Amino acid sequence: MAAKKKTSSPEKQALIMWALLVKENAGAFQKELKPEPDKADRDALEERGLISWWKVGQKIWIEVTDKGWAWAGENLSAPLPAKSTAGTEILREWLAKLQGFIEARGLVLADVLGPLPRDSRTGGNGHLAVESPSSSLHERIRAAYLDATGGRLNARALLKDIRAKLEDIDRSTLDEALKLMQRERQAVLYPLDNRVEITEADRAAAISFAGEPRHILWIER
């Protein structure tokens, strides 16, 4: 009697993808992955165009393709195996990567996972739609930033200087615009880490974001 051909479940394939994506450059040797893909898993993922693989000596190297990255962005809530114990280690690695991401950008966890801004509204399709600040206000904030930095991007501008250049804008309106720009990754609000450097004017101009005062505005592009 012929042996029954082994198959791969979509749930296991999804878990393998998250195990791969968290690795450096989204690639690893097959034996390093938990759960370790078998031939059925590898063939199924390759057929879907989500991975590519090749042999390095006696080992099998697997990498996520561009299509695999696109899949990940669209399938964050994809079902996973209910009984797999590999998910614990994968979650630990992803949380470590998340910690590195927020520390490198001077963020806090609430910047990434916090609630939507107060000016969110429910659209006709039932989904939340976040209103952006008006283009004129956005442009004025950007102009004030460039004025404060001498025309340079990727430089810090103190919020006390930004506020001084935008005195005609209501503080709550300006604060909401700045917070929304941060949430939409159009700008970054940083705290002054050196407490000796913080003046009373800095404290007065600070904006509270995720429960932490921010004193600096930074725009990358």
C-alpha positions, -999 to 999 in steps of 0.1 A, spaced: 0 0 0 14 34 -10 22 58 19 -2 86 23 11 119 9 18 144 37 -1 177 34 4 212 48 -23 232 66 -28 270 60 -25 275 97 9 259 99 21 277 69 11 310 85 30 302 117 61 293 96 58 326 78 58 345 111 88 324 123 107 334 92 97 371 91 110 378 126 145 365 116 172 388 104 165 396 67 135 372 70 156 342 63 169 311 81 180 276 77 151 251 79 165 234 110 165 267 129 128 273 125 102 262 150 80 248 138 104 232 114 88 231 79 86 198 62 87 193 25 49 196 22 50 230 40 80 242 19 64 232 -13 30 248 -5 46 281 5 69 281 -26 39 274 -48 21 304 -33 51 325 -41 57 334 -4 91 319 0 122 308 -20 146 282 -9 179 265 -19 205 241 -5 237 253 11 257 222 15 234 197 32 213 225 47 182 242 33 180 280 34 146 296 33 138 333 26 106 353 25 99 368 -10 84 403 -17 51 386 -22 56 370 13 61 404 29 29 416 11 10 386 24 22 394 60 9 430 58 -25 417 47 -28 387 70 -18 399 105 -49 381 119 -45 349 99 -55 318 119 -27 298 135 -25 262 148 -44 259 180 -21 232 196 13 244 184 38 252 212 61 270 188 40 302 190 54 311 224 90 315 211 78 333 179 58 358 201 89 363 223 110 372 192 84 395 178 80 414 211 118 418 212 117 432 177 89 455 186 109 468 216 139 475 194 116 493 169 101 517 195 134 523 213 152 532 181 125 557 172 121 572 206 85 560 209 66 543 236 43 513 232 12 535 232 25 553 201 20 520 182 -9 503 200 -26 533 217 -62 544 209 -70 565 178 -70 602 181 -102 619 194 -110 634 160 -116 599 145 -150 595 129 -169 565 116 -173 565 79 -203 553 60 -188 518 56 -186 514 94 -148 517 95 -130 543 115 -115 571 93 -89 594 108 -91 630 97 -58 645 88 -50 681 98 -58 706 71 -31 708 45 -26 745 54 -20 737 90 3 708 81 22 732 58 25 759 85 39 734 110 64 722 85 73 758 76 78 766 113 99 735 118 122 745 88 124 780 101 135 768 135 161 744 120 175 768 95 159 750 66 171 715 75 152 682 78 164 655 102 172 680 128 156 688 162 133 717 167 122 726 202 85 728 206 88 761 225 102 776 192 75 760 171 48 774 193 64 809 192 61 808 154 25 796 155 11 818 183 -21 825 163 -31 788 164 -52 776 193 -30 753 215 -54 724 215 -57 726 177 -20 726 173 -15 698 198 -40 675 180 -23 682 147 11 674 161 -2 642 177 -19 631 145 13 638 125 32 615 149 6 588 146 7 590 109 45 589 109 48 624 93 68 636 123 82 624 156 78 640 190 107 634 213 114 641 250 145 660 261 165 633 279 189 656 296 169 671 325 194 698 331 187 710 295 150 714 302 139 750 309 106 763 322 98 774 287 104 738 275 81 724 302 54 749 293 56 741 256 57 703 261 30 682 246 18 651 266 18 621 243 11 586 258 15 600 292 50 614 286 60 650 279 76 656 245 97 687 240 112 682 205 97 680 170 116 660 143 106 657 106 126 634 84 113 643 50 
